[in-house]
Amino acid sequence: MYCVIFGDVIGSRTLEPALREAAPAAIEKILDGLNERYRAHIVSDFGIVRGDGFEGVLDTPADIPPLVQELIRRFDMALGIRVRVSAVIGELTVVSGDRNKSDGPAFHRAVAEIDRLRERKSDHWLQVSVVTGTDAQPLVDGLLTLLSALTERWTDKQREIVWAMMQVDDGTQKAAAEQLAISPPAVHKQLQAANYSAYVEAWQALGDYLAALNV
């Protein structure tokens, strides 16, 4: 069982020239960080492909939710850009540590899913597809649709606070407040408005289901 993760930059053609010039090096740094953090389960290292795309292969579906969330967060924090991400659990006909040599149905489906997301012509920052190849696919699709709807009205401040919550070591509101130099009550108010607990629980539910596929 392999997990192909493919993504691309939303609205890449409309990026300011200075950002387009700086983006490749910054993206490589983000992907190198992912390769280090998820090394134990990486089959093909994450790297840039097709100009504004990136891809990599995992050997477990359990890492899909945290890795996808980290991709979205780090692209936003480092570059202020948004990405679409598709994750496909499936077969590979060629398996290699070199992502340019790996190939198979899962790769083709991952690219097709990105095309499907692109056709929606949305600029929302949460555009994710996870293909499981199981009978539960409609439930997975529904969960991701609900996550997208839940986050669609988040303000920039709410997203900034959520990113801080996900980044601090102890995951506490106090630590996030200290990082952002604001008061804990301000953090609490924004997290409530964003329905942060439901956001976390939805991703956790997806992660639990995907982890069970390995059993």
C-alpha positions in Angstrom: 0.0 0.0 0.0 1.5 3.3 -1.1 0.3 6.9 -0.6 1.1 9.4 -3.4 0.8 13.0 -2.4 0.7 15.6 -5.1 0.0 19.3 -4.9 0.3 22.6 -6.7 0.1 26.3 -6.0 -3.3 28.0 -6.3 -3.2 30.9 -8.7 0.5 30.4 -9.4 0.3 32.4 -12.7 -1.0 35.5 -10.8 1.8 35.6 -8.2 3.9 38.8 -8.1 7.2 38.4 -10.0 9.3 38.8 -6.8 7.3 36.0 -5.1 7.6 33.7 -8.1 11.3 34.2 -8.1 11.6 33.5 -4.4 9.1 30.6 -4.2 11.2 27.7 -5.6 13.9 28.0 -2.9 11.4 28.5 -0.1 9.3 25.5 -1.4 12.4 23.3 -1.5 13.1 24.3 2.1 9.6 23.3 3.2 9.7 20.0 1.4 13.2 19.2 2.8 11.7 19.8 6.3 8.9 17.3 5.5 11.4 14.8 4.2 13.3 15.0 7.5 10.2 14.9 9.8 8.5 12.0 8.0 11.7 10.1 7.0 10.6 6.8 8.6 7.7 6.5 6.2 8.9 8.2 3.1 9.4 6.0 0.0 10.1 8.8 -2.5 11.3 12.2 -1.2 9.1 15.2 -1.6 10.3 17.6 -4.2 9.2 20.1 -6.9 7.8 18.8 -10.2 6.3 20.5 -13.2 7.2 24.0 -12.2 4.7 24.8 -9.5 3.9 21.3 -8.4 5.3 19.0 -5.8 5.0 15.3 -4.9 6.2 12.5 -2.8 5.3 9.0 -1.7 4.6 7.5 1.8 4.4 3.9 2.9 1.5 4.5 5.3 -1.8 6.4 5.0 -1.7 7.4 8.7 0.6 10.3 8.0 -1.6 11.9 5.4 -3.6 14.2 7.7 -0.7 15.7 9.6 1.5 16.0 6.5 -1.3 17.7 4.4 -2.1 20.1 7.2 1.6 20.9 7.6 2.0 21.5 3.9 -0.9 24.0 3.9 0.3 25.7 7.0 3.9 26.1 6.0 3.2 27.4 2.5 0.9 30.0 4.0 3.2 31.0 6.8 6.4 31.1 4.7 5.1 32.5 1.4 1.5 33.6 1.9 0.4 31.3 -0.9 -2.2 28.5 -1.0 -1.9 25.0 -2.3 -4.2 22.2 -3.5 -3.3 18.7 -2.2 -4.4 15.3 -3.3 -3.5 12.1 -1.5 -4.1 8.7 -3.2 -3.7 5.3 -1.5 -3.1 2.8 -4.2 -0.7 0.8 -6.4 2.6 1.7 -8.0 4.1 -0.2 -10.9 7.5 1.3 -10.3 8.7 2.0 -6.8 11.9 4.1 -6.3 13.4 6.5 -3.9 13.6 8.9 -6.8 10.2 10.4 -7.3 10.9 11.0 -11.0 11.2 7.2 -11.5 8.3 6.0 -9.4 5.1 5.5 -11.4 1.8 3.8 -11.4 -2.0 4.2 -11.1 -1.8 6.1 -7.8 0.4 8.8 -9.4 -2.1 9.2 -12.3 -5.0 9.4 -10.0 -3.3 12.0 -7.8 -2.7 14.3 -10.8 -6.3 13.8 -11.9 -7.6 14.7 -8.5 -5.6 18.0 -8.6 -7.2 18.7 -12.0 -10.6 18.1 -10.5 -9.9 20.5 -7.6 -8.6 23.1 -10.1 -11.8 22.9 -12.1 -13.8 24.2 -9.1 -12.0 27.5 -9.6 -11.9 28.2 -5.9 -9.3 30.3 -4.1 -10.1 28.8 -0.7 -6.9 27.8 1.2 -8.3 24.3 2.1 -8.6 22.3 -1.1 -7.8 18.6 -0.3 -8.7 15.3 -1.9 -8.0 11.9 -0.2 -8.7 8.8 -2.3 -8.8 5.6 -0.2 -10.0 3.0 -2.7 -12.5 1.8 -0.1 -16.2 1.6 0.4 -15.9 4.5 2.8 -14.9 7.0 0.1 -18.2 8.9 0.1 -17.7 9.5 3.9 -14.2 10.7 3.4 -15.3 13.0 0.6 -18.1 14.3 2.9 -15.7 14.9 5.8 -13.4 17.0 3.6 -16.3 18.9 2.2 -17.4 19.8 5.8 -13.8 20.8 6.7 -13.7 23.1 3.7 -17.1 24.6 4.6 -16.1 25.0 8.3 -12.9 26.9 7.4 -14.3 29.0 4.4 -15.2 31.9 6.6 -12.1 31.9 8.8 -10.5 35.4 9.0 -6.8 35.8 8.5 -6.4 36.3 12.3 -8.3 33.1 13.0 -6.1 31.2 10.6 -2.9 32.8 12.1 -4.0 31.7 15.6 -4.9 28.2 14.5 -1.4 27.9 12.8 0.2 29.0 16.1 -1.8 26.4 18.0 -0.6 23.7 15.6 3.0 24.9 15.8 3.6 25.3 19.5 5.2 22.3 21.3 2.6 21.9 24.0 -0.4 22.9 21.9 -1.8 25.2 24.6 -3.6 28.5 24.1 -1.2 30.1 26.5 1.8 29.1 24.4 0.1 30.3 21.2 -0.7 33.6 22.8 2.9 34.1 23.9 4.1 33.3 20.4 1.7 35.8 18.8 2.2 38.4 21.6 -1.5 38.6 22.3 -3.6 37.7 25.4 -4.8 34.1 26.1 -8.5 35.4 26.2 -8.0 36.8 22.6 -6.7 33.4 21.4 -9.6 31.6 23.1 -12.2 34.0 21.6 -10.8 33.5 18.0 -10.6 29.7 18.4 -14.2 29.5 19.5 -15.3 31.7 16.6 -13.3 29.4 14.2 -14.8 26.2 15.8 -11.3 25.0 16.3 -12.2 21.9 18.3 -14.4 20.6 15.5 -11.6 21.3 13.0 -9.2 19.2 15.1 -11.6 16.4 15.7 -12.5 16.1 12.0 -8.8 15.7 11.0 -8.3 13.3 13.9 -11.2 11.2 12.8 -9.8 11.0 9.3 -6.4 10.1 10.7 -7.9 7.3 12.8 -9.7 5.8 9.8 -6.6 6.0 7.6 -4.4 4.5 10.3 -6.8 1.5 10.6 -6.3 0.7 6.9 -2.8 -0.5 7.8 -4.0 -3.0 10.3 
